[in-house]
Amino acid sequence: MKLILLLLTFIFPCLLHGQFTLQQRLSESDSISYLPYNNSNAISVIGQVVHIVYTDRRDGAGEVFYKRSLDGGMSWDTDKRLTDDDNVFSGRATIAAWNNQIHIVWMDRRDGNNELYYKRSTNNGNTWSDDVRLTNDGAISEYPSMASKADALEKRIARLERDILRNEGQASLF
C-alpha cells in the first residue's frame, strides 16, 4: 500500500508534466548549419511563437537564415534567407524579440572586413527591413549579442535608429 501511495504521490505527477517531442531537423539543406558559438541568443520565444536565426552554408560561404514556429515548435515555417551576399560570409547572428518585433544583428564580410549589420521585422517575421551597417572600423567587429528585455532593448534600438539617421547611415553602439 505504501508503495502504491509513493508511486501516486511522487512518480505519477512527474509523468504528467512536459515531455519532449521527437528530434526534428530544422534546416532545410544538406549543408552545414549552425548557431553562433559565442553563447549569444539565437532563439527567442514569445508565448507559443519561437524565432530562430542560424548560419547555413548551402549557398556558399555562409548566410543568415530565419525560421519561425507559431505553435511552440510543433511545426515550422520554411527557411527564410535574410542575407544575400553569395560567396561572402554572413553569420553568427543573434536575435531579440517581443510582441511582433524581431531584431537581428550579425557579422558580415561584404565590405572586406568583419562588420556588424542589423535588420528587423515589425510584423512577427513576415517581412524584413533593409540591412543597416552598425560598425565601420578597420578593426574586426564580430560576435554580436543582444538581450530580450523589452524596455531596455526598445530604448537602445530607438537610440540606434536615431543615431543612424543623424550620422547618415553610420552608427555607434554604447
C-alpha positions as CSV (number, residue, x, y, z in Angstrom):
1,M,0.0,0.0,0.0
2,K,2.8,2.4,0.9
3,L,4.5,1.6,-2.5
4,I,1.3,2.5,-4.4
5,L,0.9,5.7,-2.4
6,L,4.5,6.6,-3.1
7,L,4.1,6.0,-6.8
8,L,0.9,8.0,-7.0
9,T,2.3,10.9,-4.9
10,F,5.8,11.3,-6.5
11,I,6.3,9.3,-9.7
12,F,2.9,9.7,-11.4
13,P,2.9,13.5,-11.3
14,C,6.3,13.6,-12.9
15,L,4.9,11.7,-15.9
16,L,2.2,14.3,-16.4
17,H,4.5,17.3,-16.8
18,G,6.1,18.5,-20.0
19,Q,7.5,15.9,-22.3
20,F,10.0,16.2,-25.2
21,T,8.9,15.5,-28.8
22,L,10.9,13.5,-31.2
23,Q,14.0,15.2,-32.7
24,Q,13.2,17.3,-35.7
25,R,15.6,18.7,-38.3
26,L,15.0,22.5,-38.7
27,S,17.3,23.5,-41.5
28,E,16.2,22.5,-45.0
29,S,19.6,21.8,-46.6
30,D,22.2,19.1,-46.5
31,S,25.0,21.6,-45.9
32,I,26.4,22.8,-42.7
33,S,24.0,24.8,-40.4
34,Y,25.0,26.1,-37.0
35,L,24.1,28.5,-34.3
36,P,26.7,31.1,-33.0
37,Y,29.4,29.7,-30.8
38,N,29.7,32.7,-28.6
39,N,26.6,31.9,-26.5
40,S,24.5,34.7,-28.0
41,N,20.8,34.4,-28.3
42,A,19.9,32.6,-31.5
43,I,16.4,31.5,-30.2
44,S,13.7,33.8,-28.9
45,V,10.3,32.7,-27.6
46,I,7.2,34.8,-27.0
47,G,4.3,32.7,-25.9
48,Q,3.9,30.0,-28.5
49,V,5.9,31.8,-31.1
50,V,9.5,30.6,-31.5
51,H,12.1,32.5,-33.6
52,I,15.4,31.1,-34.6
53,V,18.4,32.6,-36.6
54,Y,21.3,30.5,-37.8
55,T,24.1,30.4,-40.3
56,D,23.9,28.0,-43.2
57,R,26.4,27.3,-45.9
58,R,24.0,25.9,-48.6
59,D,24.7,28.8,-50.9
60,G,28.5,29.1,-50.5
61,A,30.4,30.9,-47.7
62,G,27.5,31.2,-45.2
63,E,24.3,33.2,-45.0
64,V,21.9,34.1,-42.2
65,F,18.6,32.2,-42.2
66,Y,15.4,32.7,-40.1
67,K,12.9,30.1,-39.1
68,R,9.6,30.5,-37.1
69,S,7.1,28.3,-35.3
70,L,3.7,29.6,-34.4
71,D,2.7,26.6,-32.3
72,G,5.5,26.2,-29.7
73,G,7.8,24.2,-32.0
74,M,5.4,21.6,-33.2
75,S,5.6,22.8,-36.8
76,W,7.9,25.2,-38.6
77,D,7.6,27.7,-41.5
78,T,10.1,27.3,-44.3
79,D,13.6,28.7,-44.1
80,K,13.8,32.4,-44.9
81,R,17.2,33.7,-46.1
82,L,17.9,37.1,-44.6
83,T,21.3,37.9,-46.2
84,D,22.2,37.7,-49.9
85,D,25.9,38.1,-50.3
86,D,26.8,35.0,-52.2
87,N,30.3,33.7,-51.5
88,V,30.9,36.4,-48.8
89,F,30.4,35.1,-45.2
90,S,27.4,36.4,-43.2
91,G,26.7,34.7,-39.9
92,R,27.0,34.5,-36.1
93,A,23.5,36.1,-35.9
94,T,21.8,37.0,-32.6
95,I,18.1,37.7,-32.1
96,A,15.8,39.5,-29.7
97,A,12.1,39.6,-30.0
98,W,9.0,40.9,-28.2
99,N,5.4,41.4,-29.3
100,N,5.6,41.3,-33.1
101,Q,9.0,42.9,-33.3
102,I,12.1,40.9,-34.1
103,H,15.7,42.4,-34.1
104,I,18.7,40.6,-35.6
105,V,22.4,41.5,-35.6
106,W,25.0,39.5,-37.4
107,M,28.6,39.7,-38.6
108,D,29.1,40.2,-42.3
109,R,32.2,40.4,-44.6
110,R,30.6,42.1,-47.6
111,D,32.8,45.3,-47.0
112,G,36.1,43.3,-46.9
113,N,36.2,43.4,-43.1
114,N,34.1,41.9,-40.3
115,E,31.4,44.4,-39.6
116,L,28.1,44.1,-37.8
117,Y,24.7,44.6,-39.5
118,Y,21.2,44.9,-38.3
119,K,17.7,44.3,-39.6
120,R,14.2,44.0,-38.0
121,S,10.7,42.8,-38.6
122,T,7.8,44.7,-37.2
123,N,5.2,42.0,-38.2
124,N,6.4,38.8,-36.5
125,G,8.9,37.8,-39.2
126,N,6.7,38.1,-42.2
127,T,8.7,40.9,-43.8
128,W,12.2,42.4,-43.0
129,S,13.8,45.8,-43.2
130,D,16.8,46.6,-45.3
131,D,20.2,45.8,-43.8
132,V,21.8,48.6,-41.7
133,R,25.5,48.6,-41.1
134,L,26.2,49.2,-37.4
135,T,30.0,49.3,-37.3
136,N,32.6,51.0,-39.6
137,D,36.0,50.3,-38.2
138,G,39.3,48.9,-39.5
139,A,39.3,46.6,-36.5
140,I,37.3,43.4,-36.5
141,S,33.7,43.6,-35.4
142,E,32.2,40.2,-34.7
143,Y,30.3,38.0,-32.2
144,P,27.3,40.3,-31.6
145,S,24.9,39.6,-28.8
146,M,21.5,41.1,-27.8
147,A,19.2,40.8,-24.8
148,S,15.5,40.5,-25.0
149,K,14.4,42.6,-22.1
150,A,11.8,44.7,-24.0
151,D,12.1,48.1,-22.3
152,A,15.8,48.4,-22.3
153,L,16.2,46.9,-25.8
154,E,13.4,49.1,-27.3
155,K,15.2,52.2,-26.0
156,R,18.6,51.0,-27.3
157,I,17.1,50.2,-30.7
158,A,15.3,53.6,-30.9
159,R,18.6,55.3,-30.0
160,L,20.5,53.3,-32.6
161,E,18.0,54.1,-35.3
162,R,18.1,57.8,-34.3
163,D,21.9,57.7,-34.4
164,I,21.9,56.0,-37.8
165,L,19.7,58.8,-39.3
166,R,21.7,61.5,-37.7
167,N,25.0,60.1,-38.9
168,E,23.9,59.4,-42.4
169,G,23.9,55.6,-42.1
170,Q,26.8,55.2,-39.7
171,A,26.0,54.0,-36.2
172,S,27.9,53.9,-32.9
173,L,27.0,51.4,-30.2
174,F,27.3,52.3,-26.5
